[in-house]
Amino acid sequence: MIISQAKLRKITELVDVIRSKNAGPFELTFDFIFKNFEIYQKVKKSAAINKELIAKLYDIPVENVINVINYDPAKAIKVTIIRPFASGDVGETDVYGAQQHAPLLNIEIPL
Protein backbone atom coordinates (compact mmCIF):
# COMPACT_ATOMS: atom_id res chain seq x y z
CA MET A 1 0.00 0.00 0.00
CA ILE A 2 1.35 3.43 -0.96
CA ILE A 3 0.61 6.29 1.38
CA SER A 4 0.52 9.58 -0.48
CA GLN A 5 2.28 12.52 1.08
CA ALA A 6 0.95 16.02 0.94
CA LYS A 7 2.62 18.27 -1.58
CA LEU A 8 4.38 21.25 -0.03
CA ARG A 9 3.26 24.58 -1.47
CA LYS A 10 4.93 27.91 -0.82
CA ILE A 11 2.69 30.30 1.04
CA THR A 12 3.28 32.92 -1.65
CA GLU A 13 1.45 30.66 -4.13
CA LEU A 14 -1.60 30.51 -1.88
CA VAL A 15 -2.16 34.09 -0.76
CA ASP A 16 -2.97 37.43 -2.32
CA VAL A 17 -1.52 39.31 0.66
CA ILE A 18 1.06 38.74 3.38
CA ARG A 19 1.66 41.83 5.48
CA SER A 20 2.85 43.05 8.82
CA LYS A 21 1.79 46.10 10.78
CA ASN A 22 1.60 47.53 14.26
CA ALA A 23 -1.03 46.25 16.61
CA GLY A 24 -0.29 49.06 19.03
CA PRO A 25 3.19 50.13 20.17
CA PHE A 26 4.05 46.78 21.79
CA GLU A 27 2.69 44.22 19.32
CA LEU A 28 3.03 43.27 15.65
CA THR A 29 0.35 41.58 13.62
CA PHE A 30 0.76 39.52 10.45
CA ASP A 31 -2.03 38.89 7.97
CA PHE A 32 -2.30 36.06 5.46
CA ILE A 33 -5.18 36.72 3.06
CA PHE A 34 -5.77 33.71 0.83
CA LYS A 35 -6.64 33.63 -2.87
CA ASN A 36 -9.90 31.80 -2.29
CA PHE A 37 -11.94 30.05 0.40
CA GLU A 38 -10.95 26.56 -0.73
CA ILE A 39 -7.24 27.28 -0.22
CA TYR A 40 -7.95 29.08 3.06
CA GLN A 41 -9.94 26.12 4.39
CA LYS A 42 -7.17 23.67 3.46
CA VAL A 43 -4.49 25.76 5.15
CA LYS A 44 -6.70 26.27 8.19
CA LYS A 45 -7.35 22.52 8.41
CA SER A 46 -3.62 21.76 8.12
CA ALA A 47 -2.88 23.96 11.16
CA ALA A 48 0.52 24.60 9.55
CA ILE A 49 0.45 28.25 10.59
CA ASN A 50 0.70 27.95 14.34
CA LYS A 51 2.40 29.52 17.36
CA GLU A 52 5.37 27.15 17.21
CA LEU A 53 6.11 27.98 13.55
CA ILE A 54 5.91 31.73 14.14
CA ALA A 55 8.14 31.50 17.23
CA LYS A 56 10.71 29.56 15.22
CA LEU A 57 10.63 31.99 12.28
CA TYR A 58 11.07 35.03 14.51
CA ASP A 59 13.40 33.34 17.01
CA ILE A 60 11.15 34.25 19.93
CA PRO A 61 9.64 32.21 22.77
CA VAL A 62 6.28 30.62 21.95
CA GLU A 63 4.85 32.67 24.83
CA ASN A 64 5.57 35.82 22.78
CA VAL A 65 3.17 34.64 20.08
CA ILE A 66 -0.05 36.09 21.44
CA ASN A 67 -2.45 34.41 19.05
CA VAL A 68 -3.11 32.80 15.70
CA ILE A 69 -6.66 33.55 14.58
CA ASN A 70 -8.53 32.05 11.66
CA TYR A 71 -10.92 34.67 10.33
CA ASP A 72 -13.35 32.94 8.00
CA PRO A 73 -15.24 36.00 6.64
CA ALA A 74 -12.01 37.39 5.16
CA LYS A 75 -10.43 34.02 4.26
CA ALA A 76 -7.53 35.15 6.41
CA ILE A 77 -5.23 34.07 9.22
CA LYS A 78 -4.00 36.75 11.61
CA VAL A 79 -1.01 36.28 13.91
CA THR A 80 0.00 38.66 16.69
CA ILE A 81 3.35 38.71 18.50
CA ILE A 82 4.99 40.85 21.14
CA ARG A 83 7.32 43.34 19.43
CA PRO A 84 11.02 42.83 20.20
CA PHE A 85 11.25 46.63 20.68
CA ALA A 86 8.40 49.03 21.30
CA SER A 87 7.49 51.14 18.29
CA GLY A 88 9.82 54.15 18.21
CA ASP A 89 12.03 52.82 21.01
CA VAL A 90 15.83 53.08 20.88
CA GLY A 91 17.13 50.26 18.65
CA GLU A 92 13.80 49.77 16.91
CA THR A 93 14.11 49.93 13.10
CA ASP A 94 10.52 49.84 11.79
CA VAL A 95 8.18 52.26 13.57
CA TYR A 96 5.13 51.10 11.62
CA GLY A 97 5.95 47.39 11.69
CA ALA A 98 5.34 47.26 7.95
CA GLN A 99 8.61 45.53 7.01
CA GLN A 100 8.50 42.56 9.37
CA HIS A 101 6.78 39.95 7.20
CA ALA A 102 9.83 38.68 5.26
CA PRO A 103 10.37 35.52 7.40
CA LEU A 104 6.83 34.43 6.49
CA LEU A 105 7.47 34.37 2.74
CA ASN A 106 9.20 30.99 2.79
CA ILE A 107 6.57 29.07 4.75
CA GLU A 108 5.67 25.77 3.09
CA ILE A 109 2.19 24.36 3.59
CA PRO A 110 1.38 20.65 3.19
CA LEU A 111 -1.68 20.41 0.92
C-alpha positions, -999 to +999 in steps of 0.1 A: +000+000+000+013+034-010+006+063+014+005+096-005+023+125+011+009+160+009+026+183-016+044+212+000+033+246-015+049+279-008+027+303+010+033+329-017+015+307-041-016+305-019-022+341-008-030+374-023-015+393+007+011+387+034+017+418+055+028+430+088+018+461+108+016+475+143-010+462+166-003+491+190+032+501+202+040+468+218+027+442+193+030+433+156+004+416+136+008+395+105-020+389+080-023+361+055-052+367+031-058+337+008-066+336-029-099+318-023-119+301+004-109+266-007-072+273-002-080+291+031-099+261+044-072+237+035-045+258+052-067+263+082-074+225+084-036+218+081-029+240+112+005+246+096+004+282+106+007+280+143+024+295+174+054+272+172+061+280+136+059+317+141+081+315+172+107+296+152+106+320+123+111+350+145+134+333+170+111+342+199+096+322+228+063+306+219+049+327+248+056+358+228+032+346+201+000+361+214-025+344+190-031+328+157-067+335+146-085+320+117-109+347+103-133+329+080-152+360+066-120+374+052-104+340+043-075+352+064-052+341+092-040+367+116-010+363+139+000+387+167+033+387+185+050+409+211+073+433+194+110+428+202+112+466+207+084+490+213+075+511+183+098+541+182+120+528+210+158+531+209+171+503+187+138+498+169+141+499+131+105+498+118+082+523+136+051+511+116+059+474+117+053+473+079+086+455+070+085+426+094+068+399+072+098+387+053+104+355+074+068+344+065+075+344+027+092+310+028+066+291+047+057+258+031+022+244+036+014+206+032-017+204+009 
